Amino acid sequence: MKIIYFSWLKENLGISEENVVPPKNINNINDLINWLSKKSTKHKKIFLKSKNIKCAINQEIVNKNNKIKKNDEIAFFPPFTGG
């Protein structure tokens, strides 16, 4: 599974993307966030603000209850701003 990070998430993690193999019990974005939060202190720090983080599966914006599959591309990014 490919995970892509944008904006301040990328800056705080120090990476823009990573490939992970989550356990089989990771079924949706919320599960993935909880699992990734345990990966490192940097991951834990960015996902403490998970209510403010938006996500997409295969370039389609979704909510955090959406199901995920092992070959999905998951993107995390801050809320959009208007202007």
Contacts in CASP RR format, 6 or more apart in sequence:
PFRMAT RR
TARGET T0000
AUTHOR 0000-0000-0000
METHOD contacts of the structure
MODEL  1
MKIIYFSWLKENLGISEENVVPPKNINNINDLINWLSKKSTKHKKIFLKS
KNIKCAINQEIVNKNNKIKKNDEIAFFPPFTGG
1 19 0 8 1.000
1 20 0 8 1.000
1 21 0 8 1.000
1 22 0 8 1.000
1 68 0 8 1.000
1 70 0 8 1.000
1 71 0 8 1.000
1 72 0 8 1.000
1 73 0 8 1.000
1 74 0 8 1.000
2 17 0 8 1.000
2 18 0 8 1.000
2 19 0 8 1.000
2 72 0 8 1.000
2 73 0 8 1.000
2 74 0 8 1.000
3 17 0 8 1.000
3 18 0 8 1.000
3 19 0 8 1.000
3 20 0 8 1.000
3 36 0 8 1.000
3 74 0 8 1.000
3 75 0 8 1.000
3 76 0 8 1.000
4 16 0 8 1.000
4 17 0 8 1.000
4 73 0 8 1.000
4 74 0 8 1.000
4 75 0 8 1.000
4 76 0 8 1.000
5 13 0 8 1.000
5 15 0 8 1.000
5 16 0 8 1.000
5 17 0 8 1.000
5 46 0 8 1.000
5 75 0 8 1.000
5 76 0 8 1.000
5 77 0 8 1.000
6 16 0 8 1.000
6 75 0 8 1.000
6 76 0 8 1.000
6 77 0 8 1.000
6 78 0 8 1.000
7 77 0 8 1.000
7 78 0 8 1.000
8 46 0 8 1.000
8 78 0 8 1.000
9 46 0 8 1.000
9 53 0 8 1.000
9 76 0 8 1.000
9 77 0 8 1.000
9 78 0 8 1.000
10 16 0 8 1.000
12 42 0 8 1.000
12 45 0 8 1.000
12 46 0 8 1.000
13 42 0 8 1.000
13 43 0 8 1.000
13 46 0 8 1.000
14 42 0 8 1.000
20 36 0 8 1.000
20 39 0 8 1.000
21 70 0 8 1.000
22 31 0 8 1.000
22 32 0 8 1.000
22 35 0 8 1.000
22 70 0 8 1.000
23 35 0 8 1.000
25 31 0 8 1.000
26 32 0 8 1.000
26 35 0 8 1.000
26 68 0 8 1.000
27 67 0 8 1.000
27 68 0 8 1.000
28 64 0 8 1.000
28 65 0 8 1.000
28 66 0 8 1.000
28 67 0 8 1.000
28 68 0 8 1.000
29 55 0 8 1.000
29 57 0 8 1.000
29 62 0 8 1.000
29 63 0 8 1.000
29 64 0 8 1.000
29 65 0 8 1.000
29 66 0 8 1.000
29 68 0 8 1.000
29 74 0 8 1.000
30 64 0 8 1.000
30 65 0 8 1.000
31 68 0 8 1.000
32 68 0 8 1.000
32 74 0 8 1.000
33 47 0 8 1.000
33 50 0 8 1.000
33 53 0 8 1.000
33 64 0 8 1.000
36 43 0 8 1.000
36 47 0 8 1.000
37 43 0 8 1.000
37 44 0 8 1.000
37 47 0 8 1.000
37 48 0 8 1.000
38 44 0 8 1.000
46 53 0 8 1.000
47 53 0 8 1.000
50 64 0 8 1.000
52 78 0 8 1.000
52 79 0 8 1.000
53 76 0 8 1.000
53 77 0 8 1.000
53 78 0 8 1.000
54 61 0 8 1.000
54 76 0 8 1.000
54 77 0 8 1.000
54 78 0 8 1.000
54 79 0 8 1.000
54 80 0 8 1.000
55 61 0 8 1.000
55 62 0 8 1.000
55 63 0 8 1.000
55 64 0 8 1.000
55 74 0 8 1.000
55 75 0 8 1.000
55 76 0 8 1.000
55 77 0 8 1.000
56 62 0 8 1.000
56 74 0 8 1.000
56 75 0 8 1.000
56 77 0 8 1.000
57 66 0 8 1.000
57 68 0 8 1.000
57 72 0 8 1.000
57 73 0 8 1.000
57 74 0 8 1.000
58 72 0 8 1.000
58 73 0 8 1.000
59 73 0 8 1.000
59 75 0 8 1.000
68 74 0 8 1.000
END
